[in-house]
Amino acid sequence: MFKNKNVLVLGAGGMIAQDLVRILRNRGAIITTSDLPSSRIPTNRPGDLRDRSFCKDICKDQDIIFNLAGLKGSPQRCLESPATFSVPQVQFGANMVEAAFNEGVEWYLYTSSVGVYSPSEIFYEDDVWKTFPSKHDWYTGWAKRMGELNVQSYMEEYNWNKCSIVRPANVYGPYDNFGEWSMVIPALIKKGFDDNDTIEVWGDGSPIRDFIFSEDVALGMIHMVENKITEPVNLGSGSGVTIKEIAEIISEYFKKELIWDTTKPMGDAKRLMSTDRAAEYGFVPRTPLKDGIYRTINWYKGEM
């Protein structure tokens, strides 16, 4: 499907996009990458997706578009600066689906988020619109929901059944953000390399999360486009793991003691995705958690 196709990847400086671009190139795609000019990884068409004219321009002559554009930050950071994260996200989504439709692309994929879900034991795709996002993801969750609605609006009004929507779980891997406001896995890995004998972890380790390796997310995206899946699909492991288990994998690698700071926020108690729909469409992640964490550690070690 991708051989000799013009494929645009937005948010190309992010970790999922790095795997996505590599896989697509190996399949013969002709890749255009775009991200903000401030992206840590150079792209060949940097620009601001809040600019409708820029979005229109980069969609010209493209066959397939993967929209991974977003501003990533910890839940605490998103709550402290909601306009910084939510407003651009709404603009990115609206401008890009408009441009993609007007340029008549063969397929458009929109990347949503686990943040669209309300707190629940298990997240099922069809439950999103029966509830509200978690207060821990209030602003960014609504922004991603609006992105989904924009896509579905074009599909409904114009019978444009050429769109996929994916909702990744908690993603980790090489090229993740290891700096300020990083998420739990890169934050703990970075602490593992610090010059001390302990690793401090926020909370008590009890929250349960669904983690998926970035390469698996990229493969899931490609799978949904190849199979022309037009309903939202969760991309997760389907297996819950506690923060304590993750911390123990990382502390075992570095041979360091864990210190728990129970005064720090922990977020929702459990966030686990149903992966039944993805499995029904033939996609199952292949990277075990420990293997993925070790691959991420080894990559970060090489970047230090």
C-alpha positions as CSV (number, residue, x, y, z in Angstrom):
1,M,0.0,0.0,0.0
2,F,2.8,2.4,0.8
3,K,5.3,1.7,-1.9
4,N,5.9,4.9,-3.9
5,K,3.2,6.7,-2.1
6,N,3.6,10.3,-0.9
7,V,3.2,10.1,2.9
8,L,3.1,13.0,5.3
9,V,3.9,12.4,8.9
10,L,3.0,15.3,11.3
11,G,4.6,15.5,14.8
12,A,7.6,13.9,13.2
13,G,9.9,14.9,16.1
14,G,8.1,12.6,18.5
15,M,9.0,9.1,19.5
16,I,6.2,7.2,17.8
17,A,6.8,9.1,14.5
18,Q,10.5,8.1,14.6
19,D,9.5,4.4,14.4
20,L,6.7,5.2,12.0
21,V,8.9,7.0,9.5
22,R,11.5,4.3,9.6
23,I,9.0,1.5,9.0
24,L,7.3,3.4,6.2
25,R,10.6,4.2,4.4
26,N,11.4,0.5,4.6
27,R,8.1,-0.2,2.8
28,G,9.0,2.2,0.0
29,A,7.0,5.3,1.0
30,I,8.2,8.8,-0.1
31,I,8.1,10.6,3.2
32,T,7.5,14.3,4.1
33,T,8.0,15.1,7.8
34,S,6.7,18.1,9.6
35,D,6.9,19.5,13.1
36,L,7.3,22.8,14.9
37,P,10.6,24.6,14.1
38,S,11.6,24.1,17.7
39,S,11.4,20.3,17.4
40,R,14.5,18.6,18.7
41,I,14.6,16.4,15.6
42,P,14.9,18.3,12.3
43,T,12.1,17.8,9.7
44,N,12.0,18.6,6.0
45,R,8.9,20.8,6.3
46,P,8.9,22.5,9.7
47,G,6.0,24.9,10.4
48,D,3.1,25.9,12.6
49,L,0.0,23.8,12.2
50,R,-2.0,26.6,13.7
51,D,-1.6,28.3,10.4
52,R,-4.3,27.1,8.0
53,S,-2.4,28.2,4.9
54,F,0.7,26.1,6.0
55,C,-1.6,23.1,6.6
56,K,-3.1,23.5,3.1
57,D,0.4,23.8,1.6
58,I,1.9,20.7,3.1
59,C,-1.1,18.5,2.2
60,K,-0.6,19.2,-1.5
61,D,0.3,16.1,-3.5
62,Q,0.1,13.9,-0.5
63,D,-1.5,10.4,-0.7
64,I,-1.6,9.4,3.0
65,I,-1.3,11.6,6.1
66,F,-0.5,10.4,9.6
67,N,-1.4,13.2,12.0
68,L,0.7,12.6,15.2
69,A,0.9,16.3,16.0
70,G,0.6,17.2,19.7
71,L,2.2,18.8,22.7
72,K,3.3,16.2,25.2
73,G,3.5,16.9,28.9
74,S,2.9,15.4,32.3
75,P,-0.7,15.5,33.7
76,Q,0.6,18.1,36.3
77,R,2.1,20.3,33.6
78,C,-1.1,20.2,31.5
79,L,-3.2,21.2,34.4
80,E,-0.9,24.0,35.3
81,S,-0.8,25.4,31.8
82,P,-4.0,24.2,30.1
83,A,-4.1,26.8,27.3
84,T,-0.5,26.0,26.3
85,F,-1.5,22.4,25.6
86,S,-5.2,22.3,24.7
87,V,-5.7,25.3,22.5
88,P,-3.0,24.4,19.9
89,Q,-4.2,20.8,19.9
90,V,-7.7,21.9,18.8
91,Q,-6.2,24.1,16.1
92,F,-3.9,21.4,14.8
93,G,-6.7,18.9,14.5
94,A,-9.2,21.3,12.9
95,N,-6.8,22.7,10.3
96,M,-5.3,19.4,9.3
97,V,-8.5,17.5,8.7
98,E,-9.9,20.4,6.7
99,A,-6.7,20.5,4.6
100,A,-6.6,16.8,4.1
101,F,-10.2,16.6,3.0
102,N,-9.9,19.6,0.6
103,E,-6.7,18.1,-1.0
104,G,-8.5,14.7,-1.5
105,V,-5.9,12.5,0.2
106,E,-6.4,8.7,-0.1
107,W,-6.3,8.2,3.7
108,Y,-6.0,10.3,6.9
109,L,-5.1,9.0,10.3
110,Y,-5.7,11.1,13.4
111,T,-3.9,10.2,16.7
112,S,-6.1,10.7,19.7
113,S,-5.2,9.7,23.3
114,V,-6.0,7.7,26.4
115,G,-6.8,11.0,27.9
116,V,-10.2,11.1,26.2
117,Y,-11.5,8.5,28.6
118,S,-13.3,9.0,31.9
119,P,-11.8,7.1,34.9
120,S,-12.8,3.5,34.6
121,E,-11.5,0.0,35.3
122,I,-11.3,-0.6,31.5
123,F,-11.6,1.8,28.6
124,Y,-13.9,0.7,25.8
125,E,-13.9,2.7,22.5
126,D,-17.7,3.2,22.4
127,D,-17.9,4.5,26.0
128,V,-16.1,7.8,25.3
129,W,-19.2,9.9,24.5
130,K,-21.1,8.6,27.5
131,T,-18.8,10.2,30.0
132,F,-16.3,13.1,30.6
133,P,-12.5,13.0,30.6
134,S,-10.7,12.6,33.9
135,K,-10.0,15.7,35.8
136,H,-6.4,14.8,35.5
137,D,-6.7,15.1,31.7
138,W,-9.5,17.6,31.6
139,Y,-8.2,20.1,29.1
140,T,-6.1,18.0,26.9
141,G,-8.7,15.2,26.9
142,W,-11.4,17.5,25.6
143,A,-9.0,18.8,23.0
144,K,-8.3,15.3,21.7
145,R,-12.1,14.6,21.7
146,M,-12.7,17.7,19.6
147,G,-10.0,16.4,17.2
148,E,-11.9,13.1,16.9
149,L,-15.2,15.0,16.4
150,N,-13.8,17.1,13.6
151,V,-12.7,13.9,11.7
152,Q,-16.0,12.2,12.3
153,S,-17.8,15.4,11.2
154,Y,-16.1,15.3,7.8
155,M,-16.8,11.6,7.5
156,E,-20.5,12.1,8.3
157,E,-21.2,15.2,6.2
158,Y,-19.3,14.2,3.1
159,N,-19.4,10.4,3.3
160,W,-15.6,10.7,3.6
161,N,-14.8,7.1,4.7
162,K,-11.1,7.5,4.4
163,C,-10.1,8.2,8.0
164,S,-8.7,6.2,10.9
165,I,-8.7,7.3,14.6
166,V,-6.3,5.6,17.1
167,R,-6.1,6.1,20.8
168,P,-2.7,5.0,22.1
169,A,-2.3,4.1,25.8
170,N,0.7,5.3,27.8
171,V,3.5,5.2,25.2
172,Y,7.2,4.9,26.0
173,G,10.3,4.2,24.0
174,P,13.4,5.8,22.3
175,Y,13.1,9.5,21.5
176,D,10.8,10.0,24.5
177,N,11.0,13.2,26.5
178,F,13.6,12.7,29.2
179,G,13.7,16.3,30.3
180,E,11.5,18.4,32.5
181,W,7.9,17.2,32.9
182,S,8.7,13.8,31.5
183,M,6.4,10.9,32.0
184,V,7.0,8.1,34.5
185,I,9.2,5.6,32.5
186,P,11.6,8.2,31.0
187,A,11.7,10.1,34.3
188,L,12.7,6.9,36.3
189,I,15.2,5.9,33.6
190,K,16.8,9.3,33.8
191,K,17.0,9.0,37.6
192,G,18.6,5.7,37.2
193,F,21.6,7.4,35.5
194,D,21.9,10.0,38.3
195,D,25.0,9.7,40.5
196,N,23.4,8.3,43.6
197,D,22.2,5.0,45.0
198,T,18.5,5.5,45.0
199,I,15.6,6.2,42.6
200,E,12.8,8.4,43.9
201,V,9.3,7.5,42.7
202,W,6.2,9.7,43.1
203,G,3.3,8.1,45.0
204,D,3.1,4.6,46.5
205,G,3.3,2.7,43.2
206,S,-0.2,1.4,43.3
207,P,-1.7,3.1,40.2
208,I,-2.3,0.7,37.3
209,R,-1.5,1.8,33.8
210,D,-1.5,0.3,30.3
211,F,1.9,0.9,28.6
212,I,2.7,0.2,25.0
213,F,6.1,0.5,23.2
214,S,6.4,3.2,20.6
215,E,7.3,0.8,17.8
216,D,4.1,-1.2,18.5
217,V,2.0,2.0,18.2
218,A,3.6,2.8,14.9
219,L,2.8,-0.7,13.6
220,G,-0.8,-0.4,14.9
221,M,-1.3,2.8,13.0
222,I,0.0,1.3,9.8
223,H,-2.2,-1.7,10.3
224,M,-5.3,0.4,10.7
225,V,-4.5,2.4,7.5
226,E,-3.7,-0.7,5.5
227,N,-6.9,-2.3,6.5
228,K,-9.0,0.9,6.1
229,I,-10.4,0.8,9.6
230,T,-12.8,3.8,10.1
231,E,-13.9,3.5,13.7
232,P,-11.8,4.5,16.7
233,V,-9.4,1.8,17.9
234,N,-7.4,1.6,21.2
235,L,-3.7,0.8,20.8
236,G,-2.5,-0.6,24.1
237,S,-1.2,-3.7,25.6
238,G,-4.5,-4.6,27.3
239,S,-2.5,-5.7,30.3
240,G,-2.4,-3.5,33.4
241,V,0.9,-3.0,35.2
242,T,1.5,-1.0,38.4
243,I,3.9,1.9,38.7
244,K,5.7,-0.2,41.3
245,E,6.3,-3.0,38.8
246,I,7.8,-0.5,36.3
247,A,10.0,1.1,39.0
248,E,11.2,-2.4,40.0
249,I,12.2,-3.3,36.5
250,I,14.2,0.0,36.2
251,S,15.7,-0.3,39.7
252,E,16.8,-3.9,38.9
253,Y,18.6,-2.7,35.8
254,F,20.5,0.0,37.7
255,K,20.9,-2.0,40.9
256,K,19.4,0.9,42.9
257,E,17.0,1.2,45.9
258,L,13.6,2.7,45.3
259,I,12.4,5.6,47.6
260,W,8.7,6.4,47.6
261,D,7.5,9.9,48.0
262,T,3.8,9.5,49.0
263,T,3.2,13.2,49.2
264,K,3.3,13.5,45.4
265,P,0.2,13.1,43.2
266,M,-0.4,9.7,41.6
267,G,-3.3,10.3,39.2
268,D,-6.2,7.9,38.6
269,A,-6.0,4.5,40.4
270,K,-6.5,2.4,37.2
271,R,-6.4,3.2,33.5
272,L,-6.5,0.0,31.4
273,M,-7.6,-0.2,27.7
274,S,-9.7,-2.8,26.1
275,T,-7.8,-4.1,23.1
276,D,-10.6,-6.4,21.8
277,R,-11.3,-4.2,18.8
278,A,-7.7,-4.0,17.8
279,A,-7.4,-7.8,18.1
280,E,-10.6,-8.3,16.0
281,Y,-8.9,-6.2,13.3
282,G,-5.8,-8.4,13.5
283,F,-3.4,-6.2,15.5
284,V,-1.6,-7.4,18.7
285,P,1.4,-5.6,20.2
286,R,4.5,-7.7,20.2
287,T,7.0,-6.0,22.6
288,P,7.0,-7.3,26.3
289,L,7.2,-4.5,28.8
290,K,10.7,-5.4,30.2
291,D,12.2,-5.7,26.7
292,G,10.7,-2.4,25.8
293,I,12.1,-0.7,28.9
294,Y,15.5,-2.2,28.4
295,R,15.6,-1.0,24.7
296,T,14.6,2.4,25.9
297,I,17.4,2.5,28.5
298,N,20.0,1.4,26.0
299,W,18.9,4.1,23.5
300,Y,19.0,6.8,26.2
301,K,22.4,5.6,27.3
302,G,23.7,6.1,23.7
303,E,22.2,9.7,23.6
304,M,23.8,10.9,26.9
